[in-house]
Amino acid sequence: MVYWQAFGWCAFAIALWMSRSPIGWQKFRSDKGYQHFVFASGLILFCLWALKAGISEGLDIHFLGMTVLTLCHGPRIAIWISTLPLALMVAFGLLPFEDVGLYA
């Protein structure tokens, strides 16, 4: 692991730690409709990320998807939802495990 990969992992861990929210988890546990909304958002973002879809060079759809995710759910929950596409990309071999912190 190269130093920038370790830096990415540390930054990702700090972002997850700072974005923890007990109110968001209470809503997630109690509302089935919100659970479906969260998982559908994560899967759609995974599909956009895996397809590497883009409008023009440097303007990828997954970047716009993360913006929409942040606007729909709020920044704290959006950071946690973004871990689902990252985990799926690692599981399907589309992303090396060491680079997860850089892509987060």
Kinemage of the C-alpha trace (Angstrom):
@kinemage 1
@onewidth
@group {chain A} dominant
@subgroup {mainchain}
@vectorlist {calphas} color= white
{ca met a 1} P 0.000 0.000 0.000
{ca val a 2} L 1.373 3.335 -1.064
{ca tyr a 3} L 1.248 6.355 1.228
{ca trp a 4} L -1.543 8.103 -0.722
{ca gln a 5} L -3.686 4.963 -0.467
{ca ala a 6} L -3.141 4.943 3.292
{ca phe a 7} L -3.975 8.646 3.383
{ca gly a 8} L -7.193 7.955 1.445
{ca trp a 9} L -8.188 5.212 3.892
{ca cys a 10} L -7.509 7.499 6.858
{ca ala a 11} L -9.528 10.330 5.302
{ca phe a 12} L -12.386 7.925 4.535
{ca ala a 13} L -12.375 6.567 8.105
{ca ile a 14} L -12.382 10.096 9.535
{ca ala a 15} L -15.250 11.111 7.222
{ca leu a 16} L -17.282 8.073 8.315
{ca trp a 17} L -16.548 8.783 11.971
{ca met a 18} L -17.536 12.441 11.691
{ca ser a 19} L -20.719 11.668 9.729
{ca arg a 20} L -22.234 9.223 12.211
{ca ser a 21} L -25.747 10.265 13.127
{ca pro a 22} L -28.015 8.414 15.554
{ca ile a 23} L -31.074 10.207 14.155
{ca gly a 24} L -30.413 8.919 10.656
{ca trp a 25} L -29.997 5.349 11.886
{ca gln a 26} L -33.229 5.553 13.886
{ca lys a 27} L -35.105 6.653 10.781
{ca phe a 28} L -33.400 3.925 8.751
{ca arg a 29} L -34.367 1.197 11.228
{ca ser a 30} L -37.982 2.293 11.681
{ca asp a 31} L -39.102 3.312 8.173
{ca lys a 32} L -39.261 0.509 5.573
{ca gly a 33} L -39.875 2.959 2.730
{ca tyr a 34} L -36.716 4.849 3.628
{ca gln a 35} L -34.765 1.569 3.684
{ca his a 36} L -35.874 0.836 0.136
{ca phe a 37} L -34.989 4.394 -0.900
{ca val a 38} L -31.494 4.090 0.606
{ca phe a 39} L -30.713 0.707 -0.955
{ca ala a 40} L -32.142 1.733 -4.339
{ca ser a 41} L -30.020 4.898 -4.243
{ca gly a 42} L -26.914 2.855 -3.477
{ca leu a 43} L -27.582 0.316 -6.233
{ca ile a 44} L -28.287 2.993 -8.830
{ca leu a 45} L -25.069 4.751 -7.868
{ca phe a 46} L -23.211 1.421 -8.171
{ca cys a 47} L -24.585 0.889 -11.674
{ca leu a 48} L -23.571 4.386 -12.754
{ca trp a 49} L -20.130 3.964 -11.209
{ca ala a 50} L -19.541 0.504 -12.685
{ca leu a 51} L -20.605 1.587 -16.176
{ca lys a 52} L -18.280 4.592 -15.998
{ca ala a 53} L -20.968 6.633 -17.691
{ca gly a 54} L -20.142 10.226 -18.473
{ca ile a 55} L -21.556 13.298 -20.133
{ca ser a 56} L -18.214 14.696 -21.213
{ca glu a 57} L -14.571 14.110 -20.355
{ca gly a 58} L -14.127 14.528 -16.617
{ca leu a 59} L -17.846 14.936 -15.860
{ca asp a 60} L -18.944 11.483 -14.808
{ca ile a 61} L -22.521 10.534 -14.038
{ca his a 62} L -21.546 8.932 -10.718
{ca phe a 63} L -20.245 12.323 -9.575
{ca leu a 64} L -23.606 13.875 -10.411
{ca gly a 65} L -25.267 10.886 -8.720
{ca met a 66} L -23.342 11.579 -5.512
{ca thr a 67} L -24.505 15.203 -5.708
{ca val a 68} L -28.130 14.095 -6.065
{ca leu a 69} L -27.637 11.587 -3.246
{ca thr a 70} L -26.348 14.350 -0.990
{ca leu a 71} L -29.269 16.599 -1.853
{ca cys a 72} L -31.843 13.829 -1.280
{ca his a 73} L -30.465 12.335 1.934
{ca gly a 74} L -28.179 14.963 3.397
{ca pro a 75} L -24.388 14.856 3.560
{ca arg a 76} L -24.080 12.603 6.621
{ca ile a 77} L -26.260 9.800 5.315
{ca ala a 78} L -24.917 10.176 1.753
{ca ile a 79} L -21.395 9.387 2.952
{ca trp a 80} L -22.639 6.160 4.531
{ca ile a 81} L -24.740 5.251 1.484
{ca ser a 82} L -21.687 5.679 -0.753
{ca thr a 83} L -20.011 2.782 1.033
{ca leu a 84} L -22.520 0.375 -0.588
{ca pro a 85} L -21.349 0.987 -4.193
{ca leu a 86} L -17.724 0.887 -3.042
{ca ala a 87} L -18.245 -2.464 -1.308
{ca leu a 88} L -20.006 -3.863 -4.369
{ca met a 89} L -17.231 -2.672 -6.666
{ca val a 90} L -14.639 -4.414 -4.504
{ca ala a 91} L -16.780 -7.557 -4.318
{ca phe a 92} L -17.152 -7.726 -8.117
{ca gly a 93} L -13.462 -6.978 -8.691
{ca leu a 94} L -14.001 -3.608 -10.354
{ca leu a 95} L -11.944 -1.749 -7.760
{ca pro a 96} L -8.844 -2.857 -5.846
{ca phe a 97} L -9.377 -2.968 -2.092
{ca glu a 98} L -6.415 -0.655 -1.491
{ca asp a 99} L -7.977 2.101 -3.619
{ca val a 100} L -11.305 2.290 -1.760
{ca gly a 101} L -10.144 5.240 0.319
{ca leu a 102} L -9.158 7.151 -2.808
{ca tyr a 103} L -12.490 6.548 -4.534
{ca ala a 104} L -14.534 7.390 -1.451
